[in-house]
Amino acid sequence: MTKKQKFPFLLGSKWTATKKVDGWRHFQVANRKNQGKWVYAEMVAACDPNVRFWMNAKLLQDNSQWQPGWQSLKEIEAIETESGS
């Protein structure tokens, strides 16, 4: 029996950072890599492909830092208001 892949839909997924990262909020996962029990995602800014970094994919599950899809500023503010941030 094959082992279930962690984060199977990670590659190509789009994310919005609740706080700017290197001046940007909208990112897409360009690559993934498995290192032992960890899965890493290479994040690339939607508006500047030169802005890229690797992060533990598990951090994308933290809704206080990342939202799935590309959210508008109004949507981000509404989420922050709901969560009491």
FIKOLZA-1660 file (N, C-alpha, C; in steps of 0.1 Angstrom, whole numbers, plus 5000, padded with zeros to 4 digits):
% residues 85
   i   px   py   pz ch aa at
   1 5008 4988 5000  A  M  N
   1 5000 5000 5000  A  M CA
   1 5009 5013 5000  A  M  C
   2 5006 5022 4991  A  T  N
   2 5014 5034 4991  A  T CA
   2 5010 5044 5002  A  T  C
   3 5020 5051 5006  A  K  N
   3 5018 5061 5017  A  K CA
   3 5011 5073 5011  A  K  C
   4 5001 5078 5018  A  K  N
   4 4993 5090 5014  A  K CA
   4 5003 5102 5014  A  K  C
   5 5002 5110 5003  A  Q  N
   5 5011 5122 5001  A  Q CA
   5 5005 5133 5010  A  Q  C
   6 5014 5139 5018  A  K  N
   6 5010 5151 5025  A  K CA
   6 5009 5163 5016  A  K  C
   7 4998 5171 5018  A  F  N
   7 4996 5183 5009  A  F CA
   7 4996 5180 4994  A  F  C
   8 4987 5171 4990  A  P  N
   8 4987 5166 4976  A  P CA
   8 4983 5178 4966  A  P  C
   9 4976 5188 4970  A  F  N
   9 4973 5199 4961  A  F CA
   9 4981 5211 4962  A  F  C
  10 4993 5210 4968  A  L  N
  10 5001 5221 4972  A  L CA
  10 5007 5228 4959  A  L  C
  11 5012 5221 4950  A  L  N
  11 5019 5226 4938  A  L CA
  11 5008 5234 4930  A  L  C
  12 5012 5247 4927  A  G  N
  12 5003 5256 4919  A  G CA
  12 4992 5263 4927  A  G  C
  13 4991 5260 4940  A  S  N
  13 4981 5266 4948  A  S CA
  13 4984 5281 4951  A  S  C
  14 4974 5289 4953  A  K  N
  14 4976 5303 4955  A  K CA
  14 4972 5307 4970  A  K  C
  15 4980 5316 4975  A  W  N
  15 4979 5320 4989  A  W CA
  15 4980 5335 4991  A  W  C
  16 4974 5340 5001  A  T  N
  16 4975 5354 5005  A  T CA
  16 4981 5355 5019  A  T  C
  17 4991 5362 5020  A  A  N
  17 4997 5364 5034  A  A CA
  17 4989 5375 5041  A  A  C
  18 4986 5373 5053  A  T  N
  18 4979 5384 5061  A  T CA
  18 4988 5396 5063  A  T  C
  19 5001 5394 5064  A  K  N
  19 5010 5405 5065  A  K CA
  19 5020 5404 5053  A  K  C
  20 5024 5416 5048  A  K  N
  20 5032 5416 5036  A  K CA
  20 5045 5408 5039  A  K  C
  21 5050 5401 5029  A  V  N
  21 5062 5394 5029  A  V CA
  21 5071 5399 5017  A  V  C
  22 5082 5406 5020  A  D  N
  22 5090 5412 5010  A  D CA
  22 5082 5422 5002  A  D  C
  23 5072 5428 5008  A  G  N
  23 5064 5438 5001  A  G CA
  23 5052 5433 4993  A  G  C
  24 5050 5420 4994  A  W  N
  24 5039 5414 4987  A  W CA
  24 5030 5405 4996  A  W  C
  25 5017 5403 4991  A  R  N
  25 5008 5395 4998  A  R CA
  25 5004 5382 4991  A  R  C
  26 5004 5383 4977  A  H  N
  26 4999 5372 4969  A  H CA
  26 5010 5363 4964  A  H  C
  27 5009 5350 4967  A  F  N
  27 5019 5341 4964  A  F CA
  27 5013 5328 4958  A  F  C
  28 5022 5321 4950  A  Q  N
  28 5018 5308 4944  A  Q CA
  28 5029 5298 4947  A  Q  C
  29 5025 5286 4949  A  V  N
  29 5035 5276 4952  A  V CA
  29 5041 5271 4939  A  V  C
  30 5054 5273 4937  A  A  N
  30 5061 5270 4924  A  A CA
  30 5067 5256 4925  A  A  C
  31 5071 5252 4937  A  N  N
  31 5078 5239 4938  A  N CA
  31 5075 5233 4952  A  N  C
  32 5076 5220 4954  A  R  N
  32 5075 5214 4967  A  R CA
  32 5087 5204 4968  A  R  C
  33 5091 5202 4981  A  K  N
  33 5101 5192 4983  A  K CA
  33 5098 5185 4996  A  K  C
  34 5101 5172 4997  A  N  N
  34 5100 5165 5009  A  N CA
  34 5113 5163 5015  A  N  C
  35 5115 5166 5028  A  Q  N
  35 5127 5163 5035  A  Q CA
  35 5124 5156 5048  A  Q  C
  36 5126 5143 5048  A  G  N
  36 5122 5135 5059  A  G CA
  36 5107 5135 5061  A  G  C
  37 5102 5139 5073  A  K  N
  37 5088 5140 5075  A  K CA
  37 5082 5154 5072  A  K  C
  38 5090 5163 5067  A  W  N
  38 5086 5176 5064  A  W CA
  38 5083 5178 5050  A  W  C
  39 5074 5187 5046  A  V  N
  39 5071 5191 5033  A  V CA
  39 5073 5206 5032  A  V  C
  40 5081 5210 5022  A  Y  N
  40 5084 5225 5020  A  Y CA
  40 5078 5230 5007  A  Y  C
  41 5074 5242 5007  A  A  N
  41 5068 5248 4996  A  A CA
  41 5076 5260 4992  A  A  C
  42 5079 5262 4979  A  E  N
  42 5086 5273 4974  A  E CA
  42 5076 5283 4970  A  E  C
  43 5075 5294 4977  A  M  N
  43 5065 5305 4974  A  M CA
  43 5071 5315 4965  A  M  C
  44 5063 5319 4955  A  V  N
  44 5067 5330 4945  A  V CA
  44 5057 5341 4945  A  V  C
  45 5061 5353 4947  A  A  N
  45 5052 5364 4946  A  A CA
  45 5045 5365 4933  A  A  C
  46 5032 5367 4933  A  A  N
  46 5024 5368 4920  A  A CA
  46 5029 5379 4911  A  A  C
  47 5032 5390 4917  A  C  N
  47 5036 5402 4909  A  C CA
  47 5051 5404 4907  A  C  C
  48 5059 5396 4913  A  D  N
  48 5074 5397 4912  A  D CA
  48 5080 5383 4913  A  D  C
  49 5082 5377 4902  A  P  N
  49 5088 5363 4903  A  P CA
  49 5102 5362 4909  A  P  C
  50 5108 5374 4911  A  N  N
  50 5121 5374 4917  A  N CA
  50 5120 5372 4933  A  N  C
  51 5108 5375 4938  A  V  N
  51 5106 5373 4952  A  V CA
  51 5101 5359 4954  A  V  C
  52 5110 5350 4960  A  R  N
  52 5107 5336 4962  A  R CA
  52 5114 5332 4975  A  R  C
  53 5108 5322 4982  A  F  N
  53 5114 5317 4994  A  F CA
  53 5108 5303 4997  A  F  C
  54 5115 5295 5005  A  W  N
  54 5110 5282 5009  A  W CA
  54 5105 5283 5023  A  W  C
  55 5094 5276 5025  A  M  N
  55 5088 5275 5039  A  M CA
  55 5082 5262 5042  A  M  C
  56 5081 5258 5054  A  N  N
  56 5074 5246 5058  A  N CA
  56 5059 5247 5054  A  N  C
  57 5055 5238 5046  A  A  N
  57 5041 5238 5041  A  A CA
  57 5030 5238 5052  A  A  C
  58 5034 5233 5064  A  K  N
  58 5025 5232 5075  A  K CA
  58 5021 5246 5079  A  K  C
  59 5030 5256 5077  A  L  N
  59 5026 5270 5081  A  L CA
  59 5015 5275 5074  A  L  C
  60 5012 5270 5062  A  L  N
  60 5001 5275 5054  A  L CA
  60 4987 5272 5060  A  L  C
  61 4987 5263 5070  A  Q  N
  61 4975 5259 5077  A  Q CA
  61 4972 5269 5088  A  Q  C
  62 4981 5279 5091  A  D  N
  62 4979 5289 5101  A  D CA
  62 4971 5301 5095  A  D  C
  63 4958 5301 5098  A  N  N
  63 4950 5311 5092  A  N CA
  63 4953 5325 5096  A  N  C
  64 4961 5327 5107  A  S  N
  64 4964 5340 5111  A  S CA
  64 4976 5346 5103  A  S  C
  65 4983 5337 5095  A  Q  N
  65 4994 5341 5086  A  Q CA
  65 4990 5340 5072  A  Q  C
  66 4983 5329 5068  A  W  N
  66 4980 5326 5054  A  W CA
  66 4966 5323 5052  A  W  C
  67 4960 5328 5040  A  Q  N
  67 4947 5324 5036  A  Q CA
  67 4947 5318 5023  A  Q  C
  68 4940 5307 5020  A  P  N
  68 4940 5301 5007  A  P CA
  68 4934 5310 4996  A  P  C
  69 4939 5309 4985  A  G  N
  69 4934 5318 4973  A  G CA
  69 4940 5332 4975  A  G  C
  70 4937 5340 4965  A  W  N
  70 4941 5354 4965  A  W CA
  70 4930 5362 4971  A  W  C
  71 4932 5368 4982  A  Q  N
  71 4922 5376 4989  A  Q CA
  71 4924 5391 4987  A  Q  C
  72 4914 5399 4986  A  S  N
  72 4915 5413 4985  A  S CA
  72 4918 5419 4999  A  S  C
  73 4922 5431 5000  A  L  N
  73 4925 5437 5013  A  L CA
  73 4913 5438 5021  A  L  C
  74 4901 5440 5015  A  K  N
  74 4888 5440 5023  A  K CA
  74 4886 5426 5029  A  K  C
  75 4888 5416 5021  A  E  N
  75 4886 5402 5026  A  E CA
  75 4896 5399 5038  A  E  C
  76 4908 5404 5036  A  I  N
  76 4918 5401 5047  A  I CA
  76 4914 5409 5060  A  I  C
  77 4909 5421 5058  A  E  N
  77 4905 5429 5070  A  E CA
  77 4893 5423 5076  A  E  C
  78 4884 5417 5069  A  A  N
  78 4872 5411 5074  A  A CA
  78 4876 5398 5082  A  A  C
  79 4886 5390 5077  A  I  N
  79 4890 5379 5084  A  I CA
  79 4897 5382 5097  A  I  C
  80 4905 5393 5097  A  E  N
  80 4912 5397 5109  A  E CA
  80 4902 5402 5119  A  E  C
  81 4892 5409 5115  A  T  N
  81 4882 5414 5124  A  T CA
  81 4874 5402 5131  A  T  C
  82 4871 5392 5122  A  E  N
  82 4864 5380 5128  A  E CA
  82 4873 5372 5138  A  E  C
  83 4886 5372 5135  A  S  N
  83 4894 5364 5144  A  S CA
  83 4899 5372 5156  A  S  C
  84 4896 5385 5156  A  G  N
  84 4899 5394 5167  A  G CA
  84 4914 5398 5167  A  G  C
  85 4920 5398 5156  A  S  N
  85 4934 5402 5155  A  S CA
  85 4936 5417 5156  A  S  C
% end
